[in-house]
């Protein structure tokens, strides 16, 4: 099973700013959301900085075999509370 990291308040604020187009352009990154979009992203050539996973979705991703350490050795994995 993959190792999940704690999310800092600084990181949460950084990701929250990405709702703004100017912030996405300035940072050079974007958020992708939804199971199908993430599945497609994982097989694309795009560099993935981090995956935020809701606790109730962890088993789903494990079942697909997508949370193996080998597959995510360069990606930070975080389980979120889903609360804003």
SVG drawing of the C-alpha trace seen along z (x, -y; Angstrom):
<svg xmlns="http://www.w3.org/2000/svg" viewBox="-17 -36 27 41">
<polyline fill="none" stroke="black" stroke-width="0.4" points="0.0,0.0 1.1,-3.5 2.4,-5.9 0.1,-8.9 1.5,-12.2 0.0,-14.9 -1.2,-18.0 0.2,-21.3 -2.0,-24.4 0.4,-26.1 -0.1,-23.4 -3.9,-23.5 -3.9,-27.3 -1.7,-26.8 -4.1,-24.3 -7.1,-26.4 -5.6,-29.4 -5.6,-27.2 -9.3,-27.8 -8.2,-31.2 -7.0,-31.1 -4.2,-33.6 -2.9,-31.5 -2.8,-28.4 -0.9,-30.3 1.5,-31.8 2.2,-28.4 2.2,-26.5 0.0,-23.8 -3.7,-22.9 -6.0,-20.6 -7.7,-17.6 -10.8,-16.2 -12.8,-13.0 -12.1,-9.4 -12.2,-9.2 -10.0,-12.3 -7.5,-11.0 -7.4,-7.6 -6.6,-9.2 -4.0,-11.5 -2.2,-8.5 -1.6,-7.0 -0.7,-10.2 2.7,-11.7 1.9,-14.6 4.0,-15.1 1.8,-14.6 2.8,-16.6 0.3,-15.2 -2.9,-13.2 -5.5,-14.1 -7.7,-11.2 -10.9,-11.2 -10.8,-8.6 -13.8,-6.7 -12.0,-6.4 -8.8,-4.9 -10.1,-1.3 -11.3,-2.0 -7.9,-3.2 -6.2,-0.3 -8.5,2.2 -7.5,0.8 -3.9,1.3 -3.1,-2.4 -1.8,-3.1 1.3,-0.9 4.6,-2.5 6.3,-1.7 3.7,-3.5 3.8,-6.6 7.4,-6.8 7.6,-10.4 4.1,-11.5 3.0,-12.8 -0.2,-11.0 -2.6,-12.7 -5.8,-11.6 -8.1,-14.6 -11.0,-15.0 -13.2,-16.4 -14.1,-19.3 -13.7,-22.9"/>
</svg>
